[in-house]
Amino acid sequence: MGNLWATLVFFLMGSLIDSADGSIHEYNNQSFTKIANARYYVAGSEGIYGSEFLDTPQAQLKGNSFIRFDDITFVRSKESASKQNSTLATAGLVEAIVFEAKQQDRVGGSFFKTEDMCCTPKLADAGSCNLGEVMISADPNDPEWPKRIPTFFKRGEEEVMMSPEAVTIKKTGWYTVYFMTCDPELDGTTVRGRTVWKNRGGYLQGEKAPLMKFYASMLLAYVVLGLVWFPKVAQYWKDGIQLHSQISLVIAFSMGELAFRYFEFAYLDSAGTSPMEVTVWAITLSSVRKALSRLLLLVISSGYGIVTLGGITLRMLLIGVLCFVISESLGLATEYGNISENGMNFLMLSWAILEICFLKWIFRSLWKTLKKLKLNKNIAKLQLYKKFAAVLVIMVVLNLFWIYVELYIYDSIRDLWQSKWIIPVFWYLLSYLLLV
């Protein structure tokens, strides 16, 4: 059984994991995609806080924010290199475009009321842009933005390296980097190298920065809960039931998960990449915690150890294992993103169906337990279970409300990236309160 689980975990890791990026985005011969009359590749997108030392020459100082291009190399085919016969000044041009979310409409033809991305002869004749370049309309509030950094293939060259460049981020915002070309002869071009995105406090992405302190606070909260709970379990171990052991496991796995999460974020903030082993352990412990928490609710709702004798049944165990597998797969897919859109949709749909099954089973079991207590006229336990049922209903309503907030508010409004850390915070607090 142990070998089976090890094989399953490594299969999931191998199929879903590419590399741990963090704020260092690696490119391994990624291809450009055609869009309108241009070819482009999305090199990265994340929230960055503005630099504190704007009067200081750009250096890797704490307090400065920047996007740095390291060893960026563009590669084209031999056929493309031999075809470069154009007399245009922009022949063989590849551009790195850096812009803030509010400036997105200023990159491409939206501002010029055209669907094209590259400057057309008509617009070039009107003096609106330069033929062969990506159309950019300067931001009147900051004429230097959006930024473009040009790199040219010389005639016959199959590879060209972008000059080392670091773009200082002066204003807080959500920034994106595109690699783009308007030269149709560069079709099939690929890119390798990396970009380094640094916030003023460290390498941790701006939208995740507050989570590091939160994970430390939640770890402390679980430690306090453990200091209250574990001595009591040890003191009355002779009278203990399976329910007590399950609660102890949930607390222990929660502490382990939060410790790994904090270490992962602390390492990412200082080094720019997160150690893959730590991230995988954090996801695995989180998946175990979720499965145990749901089994715990099932056991309590069924009255096992409180109203009747018994514990986790085989059917409960199987759905718990399924919960772990889906949660682990979804966690790895979300973290590393090396999965197709259909695969991601399948995992999310599977998780939603599983959650509905758990809720249906929990409330059905709870109803049977309340009915049994009423028939037996066990007033004390009946009142206890009524309170538990009320708390559970409130938690489910909050759960559904927050899913709506997450899907229809935070995901649709990019300007809210600075408060996006609240989404995982809510789920952790909800789990903690329910456990307490």
Phi, psi and omega per residue, in radians:
M1 nan -0.735 3.138
G2 -1.071 -0.738 3.130
N3 -1.139 -0.616 3.124
L4 -1.099 -0.785 3.140
W5 -1.143 -0.710 3.137
A6 -1.084 -0.744 3.119
T7 -1.085 -0.758 -3.132
L8 -1.083 -0.820 -3.106
V9 -1.091 -0.781 -3.128
F10 -1.215 -0.529 3.054
F11 -1.125 -0.797 3.117
L12 -1.082 -0.754 -3.141
M13 -1.108 -0.770 -3.099
G14 -1.163 -0.612 -3.092
S15 -1.422 -0.429 -3.037
L16 -1.849 -0.446 -3.002
I17 -1.623 2.308 3.011
D18 -1.894 -1.151 3.064
S19 -2.807 2.691 3.123
A20 -1.502 1.942 -3.014
D21 -1.496 -0.990 -2.982
G22 1.135 -2.326 3.133
S23 -1.736 0.240 2.978
I24 -1.954 1.896 -3.076
H25 -1.638 2.047 -3.114
E26 -1.659 2.479 3.085
Y27 -2.165 2.138 -3.090
N28 -2.067 1.373 3.135
N29 1.012 0.769 3.088
Q30 -1.277 2.486 -3.095
S31 -1.594 2.677 3.061
F32 -1.427 2.601 3.128
T33 -1.923 2.455 -3.135
K34 -1.339 2.340 3.039
I35 -2.491 2.051 -3.065
A36 0.931 -2.160 -3.132
N37 -1.787 0.437 -3.135
A38 -2.270 2.945 2.972
R39 -2.133 2.415 -3.089
Y40 -2.575 2.821 3.028
Y41 -2.436 2.275 3.120
V42 -1.411 1.948 -3.043
A43 -1.509 -0.271 3.134
G44 2.815 2.793 3.132
S45 -2.788 2.103 3.118
E46 -2.860 2.908 -3.130
G47 -1.423 2.357 3.135
I48 -2.320 2.373 3.075
Y49 -1.535 2.502 -3.097
G50 -1.076 2.623 -3.141
S51 -1.135 2.650 3.107
E52 -1.632 -0.512 -3.050
F53 -1.924 1.263 -3.069
L54 -1.252 -0.445 -3.111
D55 -1.470 -0.131 -3.126
T56 -1.595 2.390 3.072
P57 -0.966 2.476 -3.062
Q58 -0.965 2.120 3.055
A59 -2.599 2.871 -3.095
Q60 -1.408 1.124 3.119
L61 -1.647 2.595 3.016
K62 -1.200 2.232 -3.065
G63 1.964 -0.296 3.063
N64 -1.741 2.515 3.070
S65 -2.031 2.457 3.133
F66 -2.786 2.877 2.959
I67 -2.085 2.068 -3.070
R68 -1.964 2.397 3.132
F69 -1.740 1.994 -3.086
D70 -1.951 2.130 3.026
D71 0.886 0.638 3.111
I72 -1.271 2.100 -3.114
T73 -2.183 2.250 3.075
F74 -1.761 2.376 -3.067
V75 -2.195 2.281 3.066
R76 -2.147 2.934 -3.091
S77 -1.322 2.824 3.087
K78 -1.054 -0.676 -3.138
E79 -1.088 -0.751 3.131
S80 -1.132 -0.704 -3.138
A81 -1.119 -0.637 -3.109
S82 -1.359 -0.295 -3.098
K83 -1.549 -0.132 -3.024
Q84 -1.236 1.523 -3.123
N85 -2.035 -0.012 -3.070
S86 -1.142 2.521 3.090
T87 -1.626 -0.008 3.120
L88 -1.100 2.527 3.119
A89 -1.159 -0.348 -3.094
T90 -1.735 0.215 3.117
A91 -1.087 2.320 3.138
G92 1.305 0.333 -3.081
L93 -1.504 2.289 2.955
V94 -2.148 2.323 -3.082
E95 -2.043 2.415 2.948
A96 -1.679 2.088 -3.109
I97 -1.900 2.164 3.130
V98 -2.056 2.203 -3.124
F99 -2.613 2.772 3.081
E100 -1.629 2.696 -3.031
A101 -0.914 -0.671 -3.124
K102 -1.185 -0.282 -3.116
Q103 -1.762 0.138 -3.038
Q104 -1.020 -0.700 -3.137
D105 -1.206 -0.197 3.133
R106 -1.564 -0.082 3.064
V107 -1.810 2.115 -3.087
G108 1.695 -2.839 -2.989
G109 -1.610 0.001 -3.096
S110 -0.969 -0.784 -3.103
F111 -1.153 -0.487 -3.122
F112 -1.692 0.166 3.109
K113 1.022 0.802 3.059
T114 -2.464 2.684 3.139
E115 -1.471 -0.170 3.133
D116 -1.232 2.658 3.071
M117 -1.739 -0.545 -3.093
C118 -1.768 2.663 -3.111
C119 -1.089 2.256 3.140
T120 -1.658 2.787 3.129
P121 -0.961 -0.654 -3.128
K122 -1.097 -0.818 -3.138
L123 -1.223 -0.588 3.117
A124 -1.152 -0.720 3.108
D125 -1.115 -0.549 3.132
A126 -1.383 -0.114 3.127
G127 1.400 0.281 -3.108
S128 -1.410 -0.467 -3.085
C129 -2.818 3.073 3.131
N130 -1.783 2.242 -3.127
L131 -0.994 2.298 3.115
G132 1.615 -0.030 3.106
E133 -1.929 2.766 3.014
V134 -1.188 2.341 3.136
M135 -1.236 2.199 3.102
I136 -2.347 2.266 3.047
S137 -1.836 2.074 -3.072
A138 -1.075 2.481 3.081
D139 -1.267 2.106 -3.116
P140 -1.055 -0.468 3.117
N141 -1.401 -0.325 3.132
D142 -2.660 1.477 -2.995
P143 -1.017 -0.328 -3.139
E144 -1.393 -0.161 -3.098
W145 -2.036 2.639 -0.156
P146 -1.058 2.640 -3.091
K147 -1.633 2.564 3.015
R148 -2.248 2.367 3.105
I149 -2.132 1.927 -3.059
P150 -1.479 2.552 3.013
T151 -2.395 2.305 -3.067
F152 -1.997 2.360 2.895
F153 -1.385 2.259 2.995
K154 -1.418 2.772 -3.106
R155 -0.991 2.197 3.124
G156 1.561 -0.193 -3.131
E157 -1.337 2.349 3.057
E158 -1.668 -0.394 3.120
E159 -2.312 2.539 3.040
V160 -2.516 2.375 -3.137
M161 -1.738 2.332 3.107
M162 -1.236 2.446 3.121
S163 -1.135 2.474 3.136
P164 -0.980 2.271 -3.047
E165 -2.567 2.445 3.052
A166 -2.256 2.087 -3.127
V167 -1.659 2.041 3.117
T168 -1.291 2.300 3.110
I169 -1.691 1.954 -3.075
K170 -1.580 -0.606 -3.058
K171 -1.989 2.499 3.078
T172 -1.177 2.308 3.132
G173 -3.139 3.127 3.086
W174 -1.686 2.000 -3.016
Y175 -1.889 2.584 3.134
T176 -2.323 2.542 3.058
V177 -2.119 2.229 3.018
Y178 -1.982 2.514 2.846
F179 -1.820 2.177 -3.039
M180 -2.386 2.660 3.015
T181 -2.486 2.505 3.100
C182 -1.837 -0.036 -3.099
D183 -1.471 1.941 -3.121
P184 -1.076 -0.370 3.127
E185 -1.307 -0.162 3.107
L186 -1.666 0.277 3.084
D187 -1.049 2.302 -3.096
G188 1.637 0.060 3.124
T189 -1.156 2.518 3.098
T190 -2.156 2.887 -3.126
V191 -2.299 2.473 3.019
R192 -2.400 2.841 -3.074
G193 2.144 -2.646 -3.133
R194 -2.791 2.753 2.968
T195 -2.093 2.485 -3.133
V196 -1.945 2.125 -3.121
W197 -1.895 2.059 -3.092
K198 -2.120 2.257 3.014
N199 -1.512 2.910 -3.090
R200 -1.149 -0.424 -3.140
G201 -1.648 -0.322 -3.081
G202 2.843 -2.899 -3.075
Y203 -1.535 -0.135 -3.124
L204 -1.117 2.339 -3.133
Q205 -0.984 2.513 -3.076
G206 -0.993 -0.682 -3.102
E207 -1.244 -0.278 -3.122
K208 -1.854 -0.195 -3.018
A209 -0.896 -0.800 -3.115
P210 -1.170 -0.312 -3.072
L211 -1.175 -0.500 -3.113
M212 -1.056 -0.813 3.098
K213 -1.169 -0.616 3.131
F214 -1.133 -0.768 3.128
Y215 -1.065 -0.660 3.096
A216 -1.131 -0.724 3.136
S217 -1.164 -0.724 3.132
M218 -1.188 -0.634 3.076
L219 -1.058 -0.767 3.101
L220 -1.077 -0.715 3.138
A221 -1.095 -0.721 3.116
Y222 -1.230 -0.590 3.075
V223 -1.103 -0.760 3.101
V224 -1.071 -0.777 3.114
L225 -1.071 -0.721 3.117
G226 -1.131 -0.679 3.123
L227 -1.130 -0.479 3.075
V228 -1.426 -0.728 -3.000
W229 -1.403 -0.880 -3.012
F230 -1.057 -0.735 3.081
P231 -1.062 -0.613 3.112
K232 -1.172 -0.721 3.115
V233 -1.100 -0.725 3.121
A234 -1.168 -0.670 -3.109
Q235 -1.139 -0.680 -3.077
Y236 -1.987 0.644 -3.051
W237 -1.097 -0.490 3.137
K238 -1.164 -0.545 -3.113
D239 -1.704 0.121 -3.073
G240 -1.210 2.655 3.079
I241 -2.152 3.019 -3.084
Q242 -1.024 -0.567 -3.135
L243 -1.009 -0.713 3.141
H244 -1.127 -0.679 3.130
S245 -1.142 -0.689 3.127
Q246 -1.118 -0.748 3.115
I247 -1.085 -0.741 3.124
S248 -1.068 -0.713 3.134
L249 -1.158 -0.727 3.124
V250 -1.054 -0.781 3.129
I251 -1.110 -0.781 -3.111
A252 -1.111 -0.822 -3.141
F253 -1.165 -0.590 3.097
S254 -1.131 -0.733 3.104
M255 -1.110 -0.741 3.122
G256 -1.108 -0.772 3.131
E257 -1.051 -0.832 -3.089
L258 -1.179 -0.600 3.088
A259 -1.124 -0.772 3.108
F260 -1.162 -0.684 3.118
R261 -1.077 -0.780 -3.127
Y262 -1.119 -0.788 3.139
F263 -1.096 -0.707 3.122
E264 -1.039 -0.825 -3.105
F265 -1.217 -0.670 3.130
A266 -1.121 -0.719 3.127
Y267 -1.175 -0.765 3.118
L268 -1.063 -0.692 -3.110
D269 -1.156 -0.593 -3.090
S270 -1.583 -0.543 -3.022
A271 -1.915 -0.375 -3.136
G272 1.640 -0.265 3.053
T273 -2.287 2.690 3.111
S274 -1.853 2.411 3.119
P275 -1.136 2.188 -3.043
M276 -1.013 -0.696 -3.098
E277 -1.082 -0.716 -3.134
V278 -1.149 -0.754 3.137
T279 -1.086 -0.779 -3.133
V280 -1.124 -0.704 3.092
W281 -1.100 -0.721 3.129
A282 -1.089 -0.764 3.124
I283 -1.138 -0.721 -3.130
T284 -1.140 -0.808 3.125
L285 -1.132 -0.624 3.072
S286 -1.106 -0.722 3.138
S287 -1.162 -0.695 3.093
V288 -1.125 -0.745 3.125
R289 -1.053 -0.769 3.138
K290 -1.090 -0.767 3.138
A291 -1.123 -0.801 3.141
L292 -1.122 -0.682 -3.137
S293 -1.092 -0.744 3.141
R294 -1.215 -0.651 3.064
L295 -1.146 -0.641 3.114
L296 -1.091 -0.770 3.097
L297 -1.103 -0.679 3.109
L298 -1.105 -0.765 -3.131
V299 -1.108 -0.802 -3.135
I300 -1.131 -0.772 -3.125
S301 -1.096 -0.579 3.122
S302 -1.370 -0.184 3.104
G303 1.427 0.156 -3.124
Y304 -1.138 2.278 3.122
G305 1.446 -0.204 -3.141
I306 -2.068 -0.839 3.130
V307 -1.792 -0.739 3.137
T308 -2.285 2.898 3.078
L309 -1.344 2.751 3.088
G310 2.284 -3.086 -3.129
G311 -2.840 -2.560 -3.121
I312 -1.176 2.170 3.103
T313 -1.547 2.980 3.140
L314 -1.094 -0.672 3.137
R315 -1.134 -0.712 3.082
M316 -1.105 -0.736 -3.122
L317 -1.089 -0.722 -3.129
L318 -1.132 -0.758 3.134
I319 -1.227 -0.503 3.053
G320 -1.156 -0.734 3.104
V321 -1.116 -0.737 3.114
L322 -1.090 -0.694 3.102
C323 -1.064 -0.764 3.132
F324 -1.090 -0.811 -3.072
V325 -1.099 -0.807 -3.119
I326 -1.185 -0.741 3.134
S327 -1.102 -0.740 3.113
E328 -1.092 -0.796 -3.137
S329 -1.112 -0.766 -3.133
L330 -1.160 -0.687 3.117
G331 -1.110 -0.777 3.128
L332 -1.177 -0.695 3.135
A333 -1.148 -0.702 3.133
T334 -1.184 -0.697 -3.077
E335 -1.246 -0.724 -3.007
Y336 -1.898 -0.334 2.988
G337 1.156 0.172 -3.113
N338 -1.539 1.103 -3.097
I339 -2.672 2.605 -3.117
S340 -1.230 2.839 3.134
E341 -1.100 -0.685 3.111
N342 -1.124 -0.703 3.112
G343 -1.110 -0.736 3.114
M344 -1.124 -0.742 3.116
N345 -1.097 -0.672 3.119
F346 -1.111 -0.765 3.134
L347 -1.120 -0.741 -3.134
M348 -1.164 -0.695 3.098
L349 -1.152 -0.722 3.114
S350 -1.060 -0.732 3.136
W351 -1.148 -0.710 3.131
A352 -1.101 -0.769 3.123
I353 -1.109 -0.727 3.139
L354 -1.101 -0.730 3.123
E355 -1.092 -0.711 3.108
I356 -1.107 -0.728 3.111
C357 -1.082 -0.762 3.103
F358 -1.061 -0.831 -3.118
L359 -1.068 -0.788 3.135
K360 -1.055 -0.772 -3.127
W361 -1.172 -0.740 -3.130
I362 -1.089 -0.845 -3.093
F363 -1.248 -0.578 3.082
R364 -1.163 -0.739 3.112
S365 -1.154 -0.690 3.137
L366 -1.118 -0.715 3.109
W367 -1.077 -0.770 3.126
K368 -1.113 -0.706 3.138
T369 -1.137 -0.767 3.109
L370 -1.093 -0.705 3.120
K371 -1.110 -0.733 3.130
K372 -1.134 -0.743 3.130
L373 -1.139 -0.625 3.123
K374 -1.181 -0.722 3.127
L375 -1.160 -0.664 -3.136
N376 -1.414 -0.097 -3.137
K377 0.981 0.697 3.095
N378 -1.582 1.474 -2.957
I379 -1.089 -0.782 -3.070
A380 -1.064 -0.873 -3.129
K381 -1.235 -0.536 3.099
L382 -1.106 -0.774 3.107
Q383 -1.120 -0.684 3.109
L384 -1.065 -0.800 -3.119
Y385 -1.246 -0.528 3.070
K386 -1.137 -0.723 3.093
K387 -1.123 -0.734 3.120
F388 -1.076 -0.736 3.127
A389 -1.100 -0.718 3.134
A390 -1.112 -0.758 3.112
V391 -1.096 -0.731 -3.118
L392 -1.113 -0.739 3.119
V393 -1.095 -0.771 3.120
I394 -1.059 -0.750 -3.140
M395 -1.105 -0.703 -3.138
V396 -1.152 -0.736 3.111
V397 -1.081 -0.788 3.095
L398 -1.076 -0.682 3.123
N399 -1.042 -0.866 -3.117
L400 -1.151 -0.694 3.122
F401 -1.085 -0.739 -3.088
W402 -1.260 -0.545 3.046
I403 -1.081 -0.730 3.091
Y404 -1.078 -0.803 3.134
V405 -1.039 -0.774 -3.094
E406 -1.148 -0.757 -3.048
L407 -1.386 -0.697 -2.965
Y408 -1.836 -0.163 3.130
I409 -1.996 -1.071 -3.066
Y410 -1.161 -0.664 -3.097
D411 -1.321 -0.354 -3.095
S412 -1.704 -0.292 -3.109
I413 -2.057 1.777 -3.069
R414 -1.193 -0.437 -3.128
D415 -1.111 -0.256 -3.119
L416 -1.530 0.233 -3.036
W417 -1.052 -0.518 -3.112
Q418 -1.203 -0.331 3.110
S419 -1.956 0.180 -3.107
K420 -1.183 -0.369 3.111
W421 -1.104 -0.321 -3.125
I422 -1.150 -0.459 -3.090
I423 -1.051 -1.006 3.100
P424 -1.132 -0.539 3.111
V425 -1.019 -0.766 -3.127
F426 -1.029 -0.803 -3.098
W427 -1.129 -0.702 3.120
Y428 -1.144 -0.753 3.138
L429 -1.144 -0.694 3.130
L430 -1.080 -0.778 3.136
S431 -1.114 -0.716 -3.122
Y432 -1.140 -0.801 -3.123
L433 -1.115 -0.715 3.125
L434 -1.139 -0.686 3.110
L435 -1.142 -0.757 3.112
V436 -1.066 nan nan
